[in-house]
Amino acid sequence: MEGTIVVLAVLILTVVTIGLGVRLVPQGSKQVVQRLGKFHKTLPPGLNIIIPYVDSVAYKVTTKDIVLDIPSQEVITLDNVVIIANAVAYINIVSPEKAVYGVEDYELAIRTLVQTSLRSIVGEMKLDDALSSRDQIKARLKHSISDDIADWGITLKTVEIQDINPSGTMQTAMEEQAAAERQRRATVTRADGEKTAAILEADGRLEASRRDAEAKVVLATATKEAIEKVTAGIQDKELPAVYLLGEKYVEAMREMANSENSKLVFLPADIPAAVRGLMSGMK
């Protein structure tokens, strides 16, 4: 009975020992082995053999690309404007032993390093440059941290700027400034329109006055010429003058008779005598 127990114990111990000595590492990961508390080797994917009770797997590290979300933070630009910026970093662990022994928490360390570098880079830029130069910020950010994390056996595949926006207070101020600028442009446009309209109206009045003056000159010239021709035609003859003036006199009376305000018109019995009276008055 006791022999059976011993055999069973030995069998169990053998199975456990074999289990501790055989390590199956899945694809996409590596395992860091310590021997008596000291780094010994890194196990690649597949079947691996280690010495039981002497070697132990201390860390299991993925070799896949890791996506690190960089939290949002306030950054002050060169022109003292507060903006909110965050990013995302893609890393790959190429030396697991350096990643686990070179830094306490490589993910926290990389996040902190990216945040610090981002503040430094954006702090050297003005607001307009920071908002329109994402590619430049990305390139400088990758260059600034790649060498640092290389010492930890980590490669920075790429880093992307997710958001880079002015703070809420700054956005409100920018919206107010934009509204004021639009209002100013509208006022200037309206003033220019009113000015142009006033100039055109004044030009129109000036042109109309000029045309009226020219018309008056033409009319006066025509009247003068007509008078001269009538005078030359009549000379000292009274009858043609009486006829012409009488005709005008009758036309004037007709217009007065047709007027809405005129109800009664008196005509002299002797029109030629009335015309001669006019002529003697003119003389």
Contacts in CASP RR format, 6 or more apart in sequence:
PFRMAT RR
TARGET T0000
AUTHOR 0000-0000-0000
METHOD contacts of the structure
MODEL  1
MEGTIVVLAVLILTVVTIGLGVRLVPQGSKQVVQRLGKFHKTLPPGLNII
IPYVDSVAYKVTTKDIVLDIPSQEVITLDNVVIIANAVAYINIVSPEKAV
YGVEDYELAIRTLVQTSLRSIVGEMKLDDALSSRDQIKARLKHSISDDIA
DWGITLKTVEIQDINPSGTMQTAMEEQAAAERQRRATVTRADGEKTAAIL
EADGRLEASRRDAEAKVVLATATKEAIEKVTAGIQDKELPAVYLLGEKYV
EAMREMANSENSKLVFLPADIPAAVRGLMSGMK
17 52 0 8 1.000
17 53 0 8 1.000
18 52 0 8 1.000
19 52 0 8 1.000
20 50 0 8 1.000
20 52 0 8 1.000
20 53 0 8 1.000
21 49 0 8 1.000
21 50 0 8 1.000
21 51 0 8 1.000
21 52 0 8 1.000
21 55 0 8 1.000
22 47 0 8 1.000
22 48 0 8 1.000
22 49 0 8 1.000
23 31 0 8 1.000
23 43 0 8 1.000
23 47 0 8 1.000
23 48 0 8 1.000
23 49 0 8 1.000
23 50 0 8 1.000
23 57 0 8 1.000
24 46 0 8 1.000
24 47 0 8 1.000
24 48 0 8 1.000
25 31 0 8 1.000
25 43 0 8 1.000
25 44 0 8 1.000
25 45 0 8 1.000
25 46 0 8 1.000
25 48 0 8 1.000
26 45 0 8 1.000
26 46 0 8 1.000
27 45 0 8 1.000
27 46 0 8 1.000
28 45 0 8 1.000
28 62 0 8 1.000
28 63 0 8 1.000
28 64 0 8 1.000
29 45 0 8 1.000
29 60 0 8 1.000
29 61 0 8 1.000
29 62 0 8 1.000
29 63 0 8 1.000
29 64 0 8 1.000
30 42 0 8 1.000
30 43 0 8 1.000
30 44 0 8 1.000
30 45 0 8 1.000
30 60 0 8 1.000
30 61 0 8 1.000
30 63 0 8 1.000
30 96 0 8 1.000
31 42 0 8 1.000
31 43 0 8 1.000
31 48 0 8 1.000
31 57 0 8 1.000
31 59 0 8 1.000
31 60 0 8 1.000
31 61 0 8 1.000
31 96 0 8 1.000
32 39 0 8 1.000
32 42 0 8 1.000
32 43 0 8 1.000
32 57 0 8 1.000
32 58 0 8 1.000
32 59 0 8 1.000
32 60 0 8 1.000
32 61 0 8 1.000
32 96 0 8 1.000
32 97 0 8 1.000
32 100 0 8 1.000
33 39 0 8 1.000
33 40 0 8 1.000
33 41 0 8 1.000
33 42 0 8 1.000
33 43 0 8 1.000
33 50 0 8 1.000
33 55 0 8 1.000
33 56 0 8 1.000
33 57 0 8 1.000
33 58 0 8 1.000
34 40 0 8 1.000
34 55 0 8 1.000
34 56 0 8 1.000
34 57 0 8 1.000
34 58 0 8 1.000
35 51 0 8 1.000
35 54 0 8 1.000
35 55 0 8 1.000
36 54 0 8 1.000
37 56 0 8 1.000
37 58 0 8 1.000
39 97 0 8 1.000
39 101 0 8 1.000
40 55 0 8 1.000
42 96 0 8 1.000
42 97 0 8 1.000
43 50 0 8 1.000
43 57 0 8 1.000
50 56 0 8 1.000
50 57 0 8 1.000
58 100 0 8 1.000
59 96 0 8 1.000
59 100 0 8 1.000
61 93 0 8 1.000
61 96 0 8 1.000
61 99 0 8 1.000
61 100 0 8 1.000
62 93 0 8 1.000
63 92 0 8 1.000
63 93 0 8 1.000
63 94 0 8 1.000
63 96 0 8 1.000
64 92 0 8 1.000
65 90 0 8 1.000
65 91 0 8 1.000
65 92 0 8 1.000
65 157 0 8 1.000
66 90 0 8 1.000
66 91 0 8 1.000
66 92 0 8 1.000
66 93 0 8 1.000
66 107 0 8 1.000
67 88 0 8 1.000
67 89 0 8 1.000
67 90 0 8 1.000
68 88 0 8 1.000
68 89 0 8 1.000
68 90 0 8 1.000
68 91 0 8 1.000
68 107 0 8 1.000
68 110 0 8 1.000
68 111 0 8 1.000
68 114 0 8 1.000
69 86 0 8 1.000
69 88 0 8 1.000
70 86 0 8 1.000
70 87 0 8 1.000
70 88 0 8 1.000
70 89 0 8 1.000
70 111 0 8 1.000
70 114 0 8 1.000
70 115 0 8 1.000
70 118 0 8 1.000
71 86 0 8 1.000
71 111 0 8 1.000
71 115 0 8 1.000
72 84 0 8 1.000
72 85 0 8 1.000
72 86 0 8 1.000
72 163 0 8 1.000
73 84 0 8 1.000
73 85 0 8 1.000
73 86 0 8 1.000
73 115 0 8 1.000
73 118 0 8 1.000
73 119 0 8 1.000
74 82 0 8 1.000
74 83 0 8 1.000
74 84 0 8 1.000
74 167 0 8 1.000
75 82 0 8 1.000
75 83 0 8 1.000
75 84 0 8 1.000
75 85 0 8 1.000
75 118 0 8 1.000
75 119 0 8 1.000
75 122 0 8 1.000
75 123 0 8 1.000
76 82 0 8 1.000
76 83 0 8 1.000
76 123 0 8 1.000
77 83 0 8 1.000
77 122 0 8 1.000
77 123 0 8 1.000
77 125 0 8 1.000
77 126 0 8 1.000
77 127 0 8 1.000
77 130 0 8 1.000
78 123 0 8 1.000
78 124 0 8 1.000
78 125 0 8 1.000
78 126 0 8 1.000
79 126 0 8 1.000
79 127 0 8 1.000
81 127 0 8 1.000
81 166 0 8 1.000
81 170 0 8 1.000
82 166 0 8 1.000
82 167 0 8 1.000
82 169 0 8 1.000
82 170 0 8 1.000
83 122 0 8 1.000
83 127 0 8 1.000
83 130 0 8 1.000
83 131 0 8 1.000
83 164 0 8 1.000
83 165 0 8 1.000
83 166 0 8 1.000
83 167 0 8 1.000
83 170 0 8 1.000
84 163 0 8 1.000
84 164 0 8 1.000
84 165 0 8 1.000
84 166 0 8 1.000
84 167 0 8 1.000
85 118 0 8 1.000
85 122 0 8 1.000
85 161 0 8 1.000
85 163 0 8 1.000
85 164 0 8 1.000
85 165 0 8 1.000
86 161 0 8 1.000
86 162 0 8 1.000
86 163 0 8 1.000
87 114 0 8 1.000
87 118 0 8 1.000
87 141 0 8 1.000
87 159 0 8 1.000
87 160 0 8 1.000
87 161 0 8 1.000
87 162 0 8 1.000
88 159 0 8 1.000
88 160 0 8 1.000
88 162 0 8 1.000
89 110 0 8 1.000
89 111 0 8 1.000
89 114 0 8 1.000
89 156 0 8 1.000
89 158 0 8 1.000
89 159 0 8 1.000
89 160 0 8 1.000
90 156 0 8 1.000
90 157 0 8 1.000
90 158 0 8 1.000
90 159 0 8 1.000
91 110 0 8 1.000
91 149 0 8 1.000
91 154 0 8 1.000
91 155 0 8 1.000
91 156 0 8 1.000
91 157 0 8 1.000
92 154 0 8 1.000
92 155 0 8 1.000
92 157 0 8 1.000
93 99 0 8 1.000
93 106 0 8 1.000
93 153 0 8 1.000
93 154 0 8 1.000
93 155 0 8 1.000
94 153 0 8 1.000
94 154 0 8 1.000
94 155 0 8 1.000
95 153 0 8 1.000
95 154 0 8 1.000
98 151 0 8 1.000
98 152 0 8 1.000
98 153 0 8 1.000
98 154 0 8 1.000
99 106 0 8 1.000
99 152 0 8 1.000
99 153 0 8 1.000
99 154 0 8 1.000
100 106 0 8 1.000
102 151 0 8 1.000
102 152 0 8 1.000
103 109 0 8 1.000
103 152 0 8 1.000
106 149 0 8 1.000
106 152 0 8 1.000
106 154 0 8 1.000
109 149 0 8 1.000
109 152 0 8 1.000
110 145 0 8 1.000
110 149 0 8 1.000
110 154 0 8 1.000
113 145 0 8 1.000
113 148 0 8 1.000
113 149 0 8 1.000
114 141 0 8 1.000
114 145 0 8 1.000
114 159 0 8 1.000
117 141 0 8 1.000
117 144 0 8 1.000
117 145 0 8 1.000
118 137 0 8 1.000
118 141 0 8 1.000
120 144 0 8 1.000
121 137 0 8 1.000
121 140 0 8 1.000
121 141 0 8 1.000
121 144 0 8 1.000
122 130 0 8 1.000
122 137 0 8 1.000
122 164 0 8 1.000
123 130 0 8 1.000
125 133 0 8 1.000
125 137 0 8 1.000
127 166 0 8 1.000
130 137 0 8 1.000
130 164 0 8 1.000
131 164 0 8 1.000
131 165 0 8 1.000
131 166 0 8 1.000
134 161 0 8 1.000
134 164 0 8 1.000
137 161 0 8 1.000
137 164 0 8 1.000
138 158 0 8 1.000
138 159 0 8 1.000
138 160 0 8 1.000
138 161 0 8 1.000
141 159 0 8 1.000
141 161 0 8 1.000
142 156 0 8 1.000
142 158 0 8 1.000
142 159 0 8 1.000
145 156 0 8 1.000
145 159 0 8 1.000
146 155 0 8 1.000
146 156 0 8 1.000
149 155 0 8 1.000
149 156 0 8 1.000
165 171 0 8 1.000
166 174 0 8 1.000
230 241 0 8 1.000
230 244 0 8 1.000
233 240 0 8 1.000
234 240 0 8 1.000
234 241 0 8 1.000
234 244 0 8 1.000
238 276 0 8 1.000
238 279 0 8 1.000
241 279 0 8 1.000
242 272 0 8 1.000
242 275 0 8 1.000
242 276 0 8 1.000
242 279 0 8 1.000
245 275 0 8 1.000
245 278 0 8 1.000
245 279 0 8 1.000
246 271 0 8 1.000
246 272 0 8 1.000
246 275 0 8 1.000
249 271 0 8 1.000
249 274 0 8 1.000
249 275 0 8 1.000
249 278 0 8 1.000
250 271 0 8 1.000
253 265 0 8 1.000
253 267 0 8 1.000
256 262 0 8 1.000
256 265 0 8 1.000
257 265 0 8 1.000
268 274 0 8 1.000
END
